[in-house]
């Protein structure tokens, strides 16, 4: 007889699914049939009594894994005892596979969980609400099904070990703060249907590069601010506005394409991009607000007679504007 069949781990798993009388019946039956010795049976009886004591005194620790109401996962309760001691069994679950009867993951359902390293969301789930996985600090991998249609604000915020994620094809909006402070997040694959990205969506991420879908028209406030490992970003033709601080502090950024159709370059949107050496500013730009603070390596290319040339000559070279911290670009080339 393997001792795991009557040890604490076996009993704990049974207590999560069966009532105590049934356990006692199984123990007595095993003893009568000779599968348990007298000593083993007594050990199991004592173990059940101890576990019932923990259940009575710590009910929040020995409930089931998932609290589901009308298909919505309200809360995930990890199967681990707080303050485990020598008399109780403690298990850390690092992988969670969601059951198929879940259609939505509620706000903060997994928020703050420090044990999970991998999550598999079941096919048929359509919504992940705000802050669902926020501060799952050891989460490294998330598998999302194609059925996902919506992912809420800050859903993966501060998942500092998350390395890569593929957003399902039905998602149209990357909500604000969705991946903020995911410092090891190197790759995010966005579907073609995405048309909107929220502010600070990738703030202080570990991104090295990213491709923005064609339907996006605005790069919002602080969207990629402090992504200090990002070297390149591919923008679509439809970008019309780059909002304040969008790329501020992207110190390793070397390549970004601005295309005809861009109209507004807002306050210090490229501030601190110290490795950015060349940039084309299109003729369609008609509003500029000091975008290149502290970009001293930058050579700007722009069409002859463009608004940027006029703005630079009439605004940025005025000594009185030194208070805004503008340090100038290296050179402007009219083409």
C-alpha positions as CSV (number, residue, x, y, z in Angstrom):
1,X,0.0,0.0,0.0
2,X,1.4,3.4,-1.1
3,X,1.3,5.7,1.9
4,X,0.1,8.5,-0.4
5,X,-3.2,6.7,-0.6
6,X,-3.9,7.4,3.1
7,X,-1.5,10.3,3.8
8,X,-2.2,14.0,4.4
9,X,-2.0,14.8,0.6
10,X,-4.7,12.2,-0.2
11,X,-6.9,13.3,2.7
12,X,-6.6,17.0,1.8
13,X,-7.7,16.3,-1.8
14,X,-10.6,14.3,-0.5
15,X,-11.7,16.9,2.0
16,X,-12.0,19.4,-0.9
17,X,-14.5,17.1,-2.6
18,X,-16.1,14.8,-0.1
19,X,-17.7,15.0,3.3
20,X,-16.1,13.5,6.4
21,X,-18.5,10.6,6.9
22,X,-17.7,9.3,3.5
23,X,-14.0,9.5,4.4
24,X,-14.5,7.6,7.6
25,X,-16.5,4.9,5.7
26,X,-13.6,4.5,3.2
27,X,-11.1,4.2,6.0
28,X,-13.1,1.5,7.9
29,X,-13.8,-0.4,4.6
30,X,-10.1,-0.4,3.8
31,X,-9.3,-1.7,7.3
32,X,-11.9,-4.5,7.1
33,X,-10.6,-5.6,3.8
34,X,-7.0,-5.7,5.0
35,X,-5.8,-2.8,2.9
36,X,-5.0,-0.7,5.9
37,X,-3.3,-2.0,9.1
38,X,-4.7,-1.1,12.5
39,X,-2.0,1.5,12.8
40,X,-2.6,3.0,9.3
41,X,-6.4,3.2,9.9
42,X,-5.9,5.0,13.2
43,X,-3.4,7.3,11.6
44,X,-6.0,8.2,8.9
45,X,-8.8,8.7,11.5
46,X,-6.5,11.1,13.4
47,X,-5.6,12.9,10.1
48,X,-9.2,13.4,9.2
49,X,-9.9,14.9,12.6
50,X,-7.0,17.3,12.3
51,X,-8.1,18.4,8.8
52,X,-11.6,19.0,10.0
53,X,-10.2,21.1,12.7
54,X,-8.3,23.2,10.1
55,X,-11.4,23.4,8.0
56,X,-13.5,24.7,10.9
57,X,-10.9,27.3,11.9
58,X,-9.7,28.3,8.5
59,X,-12.8,27.8,6.2
60,X,-11.4,30.3,3.6
61,X,-8.5,28.0,2.9
62,X,-10.2,24.7,2.2
63,X,-13.0,25.8,-0.1
64,X,-12.9,24.7,-3.8
65,X,-10.6,26.3,-6.3
66,X,-13.1,28.4,-8.2
67,X,-16.1,30.5,-7.0
68,X,-18.4,30.7,-10.1
69,X,-21.7,32.5,-10.3
70,X,-23.7,32.3,-13.5
71,X,-20.7,31.5,-15.5
72,X,-18.6,34.3,-14.0
73,X,-15.4,33.4,-12.1
74,X,-15.7,35.6,-9.1
75,X,-12.7,34.4,-7.2
76,X,-9.9,31.9,-7.3
77,X,-8.9,30.3,-4.0
78,X,-5.5,28.5,-4.2
79,X,-5.3,25.1,-2.5
80,X,-2.7,26.2,0.0
81,X,-2.9,26.7,3.8
82,X,-1.7,29.9,5.2
83,X,0.9,29.6,8.0
84,X,1.4,25.9,7.5
85,X,3.0,24.0,10.3
86,X,4.4,20.5,10.9
87,X,0.9,19.0,11.3
88,X,-0.6,20.1,8.1
89,X,0.0,19.6,4.4
90,X,0.7,22.6,2.2
91,X,0.8,22.6,-1.5
92,X,1.6,25.5,-3.9
93,X,-0.2,25.2,-7.3
94,X,1.9,26.8,-10.1
95,X,-0.4,26.0,-13.0
96,X,-4.1,26.7,-13.3
97,X,-6.4,25.4,-16.0
98,X,-9.8,27.0,-15.9
99,X,-12.8,24.8,-16.2
100,X,-15.0,24.9,-19.3
101,X,-18.1,26.3,-17.6
102,X,-16.5,29.8,-17.2
103,X,-17.6,32.4,-19.7
104,X,-16.2,35.5,-17.9
105,X,-13.3,36.1,-15.5
106,X,-14.4,38.7,-12.9
107,X,-12.6,41.8,-11.6
108,X,-9.5,40.9,-9.5
109,X,-10.3,37.2,-9.7
110,X,-6.7,36.2,-9.5
111,X,-5.3,39.6,-8.3
112,X,-2.2,39.3,-6.0
113,X,-1.8,35.6,-6.4
114,X,1.9,34.9,-5.9
115,X,2.0,31.2,-6.7
116,X,0.7,30.9,-10.2
117,X,3.2,30.6,-13.0
118,X,1.0,29.5,-15.8
119,X,-2.7,30.0,-16.6
120,X,-4.7,28.3,-19.3
121,X,-8.0,30.1,-20.0
122,X,-10.7,27.7,-21.4
123,X,-12.3,28.0,-24.8
124,X,-15.7,29.6,-24.5
125,X,-14.5,32.4,-22.1
126,X,-15.3,35.7,-23.7
127,X,-14.4,38.4,-21.1
128,X,-11.6,39.1,-18.8
129,X,-12.5,42.0,-16.5
130,X,-10.5,44.8,-14.9
131,X,-7.4,43.8,-12.9
132,X,-8.2,40.1,-13.2
133,X,-4.5,39.1,-13.0
134,X,-3.0,42.2,-11.5
135,X,0.2,41.7,-9.4
136,X,0.4,38.0,-10.1
137,X,4.1,38.5,-9.7
138,X,5.3,35.1,-10.6
139,X,3.0,34.6,-13.6
140,X,5.2,33.7,-16.7
141,X,2.7,32.4,-19.2
142,X,-0.9,33.0,-20.1
143,X,-2.7,31.0,-22.8
144,X,-5.8,32.8,-24.1
145,X,-8.4,31.1,-26.4
146,X,-9.7,32.7,-29.6
147,X,-13.1,33.1,-27.9
148,X,-11.9,36.1,-25.9
149,X,-13.6,39.3,-27.0
150,X,-12.7,41.8,-24.2
151,X,-9.8,42.3,-21.8
152,X,-10.3,45.0,-19.2
153,X,-8.3,47.8,-17.6
154,X,-5.0,46.8,-16.0
155,X,-5.8,43.1,-16.5
156,X,-2.1,42.1,-16.4
157,X,-0.7,45.1,-14.7
158,X,2.5,44.4,-12.7
159,X,2.8,40.8,-13.8
160,X,6.5,41.3,-13.7
161,X,7.6,37.9,-14.9
162,X,5.2,37.6,-17.8
163,X,7.4,37.2,-20.9
164,X,5.1,37.0,-23.9
165,X,1.4,37.1,-24.8
166,X,-0.8,36.7,-27.9
167,X,-4.0,38.7,-27.8
168,X,-6.9,36.8,-29.3
169,X,-8.2,37.9,-32.8
170,X,-11.6,39.2,-31.6
171,X,-10.2,41.8,-29.2
172,X,-10.5,45.3,-30.6
173,X,-9.3,47.5,-27.7
174,X,-6.1,47.3,-25.6
175,X,-7.4,49.0,-22.5
176,X,-5.4,51.4,-20.4
177,X,-2.8,50.1,-18.0
178,X,-3.3,46.6,-19.4
179,X,0.4,45.7,-19.3
180,X,1.8,48.5,-17.2
181,X,5.0,47.5,-15.3
182,X,5.3,44.1,-16.9
183,X,9.0,44.6,-16.9
184,X,10.0,41.3,-18.5
185,X,7.3,41.3,-21.2
186,X,9.3,41.2,-24.4
187,X,6.7,40.3,-27.0
188,X,3.1,41.2,-27.4
189,X,1.2,40.1,-30.5
190,X,-1.7,42.3,-31.4
191,X,-4.5,41.2,-33.7
192,X,-5.5,43.1,-36.8
193,X,-8.9,44.1,-35.4
194,X,-7.4,46.3,-32.7
195,X,-8.4,49.9,-33.4
196,X,-7.7,51.5,-30.0
197,X,-5.0,51.5,-27.4
198,X,-5.5,53.0,-24.0
199,X,-3.2,55.3,-22.1
200,X,-0.2,53.8,-20.3
201,X,-1.1,50.4,-21.8
202,X,2.5,49.4,-22.1
203,X,4.0,51.8,-19.6
204,X,7.4,50.6,-18.3
205,X,7.3,47.3,-20.1
206,X,10.2,45.1,-21.2
207,X,9.1,45.3,-24.8
208,X,11.9,45.1,-27.4
209,X,9.7,45.8,-30.5
210,X,6.0,45.9,-31.4
211,X,3.9,46.2,-34.5
212,X,0.8,48.4,-34.2
213,X,-2.3,47.3,-36.2
214,X,-3.5,49.3,-39.2
215,X,-6.7,50.4,-37.6
216,X,-5.1,52.4,-34.7
217,X,-5.1,56.1,-35.2
218,X,-3.8,57.5,-31.9
219,X,-0.8,56.6,-29.8
220,X,-2.1,57.7,-26.4
221,X,-0.7,59.4,-23.3
222,X,2.4,57.6,-21.9
223,X,1.5,54.5,-24.0
224,X,5.1,53.3,-24.3
225,X,6.7,55.6,-21.7
226,X,9.8,54.2,-20.0
227,X,10.0,51.1,-22.2
228,X,13.8,51.4,-22.0
229,X,14.5,48.2,-23.9
230,X,12.5,48.9,-27.0
231,X,14.6,49.4,-30.1
232,X,11.9,49.6,-32.8
233,X,8.2,50.1,-33.3
234,X,6.2,49.8,-36.5
235,X,3.4,52.3,-36.8
236,X,0.5,52.0,-39.3
237,X,-0.3,54.6,-42.0
238,X,-3.4,55.7,-40.2
239,X,-1.7,57.3,-37.2
240,X,-3.0,60.8,-36.8
241,X,-1.8,61.8,-33.4
242,X,1.0,61.0,-31.0
243,X,-0.1,62.2,-27.5
244,X,2.1,63.6,-24.7
245,X,4.9,61.4,-23.3
246,X,4.0,58.5,-25.6
247,X,7.6,57.4,-26.1
248,X,9.3,59.4,-23.3
249,X,12.3,57.6,-21.9
250,X,12.6,54.9,-24.6
251,X,16.3,55.2,-24.4
252,X,17.2,52.3,-26.7
253,X,14.7,53.3,-29.5
254,X,16.5,53.4,-32.8
255,X,13.8,53.0,-35.4
256,X,10.3,54.4,-35.7
257,X,8.3,55.2,-38.9
258,X,6.1,58.3,-39.1
259,X,4.0,58.3,-42.2
260,X,2.0,60.8,-44.2
261,X,-1.3,61.4,-42.4
262,X,0.2,62.2,-39.0
263,X,-1.1,65.6,-37.9
264,X,-0.2,66.1,-34.2
265,X,3.1,65.5,-32.3
266,X,2.2,66.4,-28.7
267,X,4.3,67.5,-25.7
268,X,7.7,65.7,-25.3
269,X,6.3,62.6,-27.0
270,X,9.9,61.5,-27.9
271,X,11.6,63.0,-24.9
272,X,14.7,61.1,-23.8
273,X,15.0,58.9,-26.9
274,X,18.7,59.3,-26.8
275,X,19.6,56.6,-29.3
276,X,17.1,57.8,-32.0
277,X,19.3,59.0,-34.8
278,X,17.0,59.5,-37.8
279,X,13.3,60.3,-38.1
280,X,11.1,61.4,-41.0
281,X,8.5,64.0,-40.1
282,X,5.8,64.0,-42.8
283,X,4.4,67.1,-44.5
284,X,0.9,66.4,-43.0
285,X,2.0,67.4,-39.5
286,X,0.3,70.7,-38.6
287,X,0.7,70.8,-34.8
288,X,3.9,70.3,-32.8
289,X,4.6,70.8,-29.1
290,X,8.3,70.3,-28.3
291,X,8.4,66.6,-29.1
292,X,12.2,66.0,-29.1
293,X,13.5,67.1,-25.7
294,X,16.8,65.5,-25.0
295,X,17.2,63.8,-28.4
296,X,20.7,65.2,-29.2
297,X,21.6,62.5,-31.7
298,X,18.5,63.0,-33.8
299,X,18.6,64.0,-37.4
300,X,15.1,65.0,-38.6
301,X,14.2,64.6,-42.3
302,X,11.2,66.5,-43.5
303,X,9.8,67.8,-46.8
304,X,11.1,71.2,-47.9
305,X,8.8,74.0,-46.6
306,X,6.9,71.7,-44.2
307,X,5.2,72.9,-41.1
308,X,8.0,71.3,-39.0
309,X,10.7,73.5,-40.6
310,X,8.7,76.6,-39.9
311,X,7.9,75.6,-36.4
312,X,11.6,74.8,-35.6
313,X,12.9,78.1,-37.0
314,X,10.2,80.2,-35.3
315,X,9.8,78.5,-32.0
316,X,12.4,76.1,-30.8
317,X,15.4,78.3,-31.3
318,X,14.1,81.0,-29.1
319,X,16.3,81.2,-25.9
320,X,13.3,82.3,-23.8
321,X,11.9,78.8,-24.2
322,X,14.9,77.2,-22.4
323,X,12.6,76.6,-19.4
324,X,10.9,73.8,-21.2
325,X,14.1,71.7,-21.1
326,X,14.4,71.5,-24.9
327,X,18.0,70.5,-25.9
328,X,17.4,70.4,-29.6
329,X,17.9,67.9,-32.4
330,X,21.3,67.5,-34.0
331,X,20.2,68.5,-37.5
332,X,17.3,69.1,-39.8
333,X,17.4,68.0,-43.4
334,X,14.9,69.3,-45.9
335,X,14.2,66.8,-48.7
